[in-house]
């Protein structure tokens, strides 16, 4: 087992874990408007880190497999460019939804839902690229052409994508403790798991008892929440990470269906230096993420008496960041929101 490939797989699993959490957040915005405060509370300290880890993974991949990058660029240049542009739009709408002033014509919920739609498209694009690279669906033997019609007409590709989104929808109830028709949580999760496992097995990817254990664990999390109303968000992070890493290791070194990833591996001294930078950079990035989450939760303890009830149309126009991050430092928004609460009283 190659150390370079293993570290790259770990980075990929982290990226898709964060994207999965963003997918749950985006679904929650669309499904239940009352979940907006709860979702933003956990999304605000994470959304910027997602982009950082994506760039971190891409740079690491370019260093480790320089000879495969021309083929990937040639085959997936349009979806990659589209995802990049949409990623910029995602950031714009999310930041704008955080800093809307009272007299804005757009509510934070509407902009958050635009962010959700953009996020859905990005996730679908990235899932499509991932499954195509690992299974080879849509590519020809010489890696010189990609057939969109062949890719989209493959029912198992669609089952893989739809199954993933259904799992995200089912677990969004658990992650954000959404009570609105929470019976959909186990139904959507189990159906999504069935489609997901069925699809990857028919795409020529390896599955074994570990796949079924993880699927059973994910289903149990959703069912347990529906029956008891209790959940631990950390478990979802863990099972999402283990699910992605298990797919990679069960299909270790497999790329474009039948080709070996090790044949593209960079064996020069640059690869060793790149791994060293990846380990150090990954450690620092993870440490900063943990520190950011810790600092972000401090105001929650200090302002535990703040009432996060559903806001009116007027209050919806106060920026998310001003409600949760800097209510005491922003004099304008802080006073406006406080006055709004006083009027309700």
Secondary structure, DSSP 4 states (H G I P E B T S, - for coil): --HHHHHHHHHHHHHHHHHHHHHHHHHHHHH-GGGHHHHHHHHTTTHHHHHHHHHHHHHHHHHH-HHHHHHHHHHHHHHHHHHHHHHHHHHHHHHHHHS--TT-SS-HHHHHHHHHHHHHHHHHHHHHHHHHHHH-TTB-TTS--B-HHHHHT-HHHHHHHHHHHHHHHHHHHHHHT--TTTHHHHHHHHHHHHHHHHHHHHTT----HHHHHHHHHHHHHHHHHHHHS---HHHHHHHHHHHHHHHHHHTTTEETTTEEGGGG---SHHHHHHHHHHHHHHHHHHHHHHHHHHHHHHHHHHTTT---PPP-TTGGGS-HHHHHT-TTT-HHHHHHHHHHHHHH-
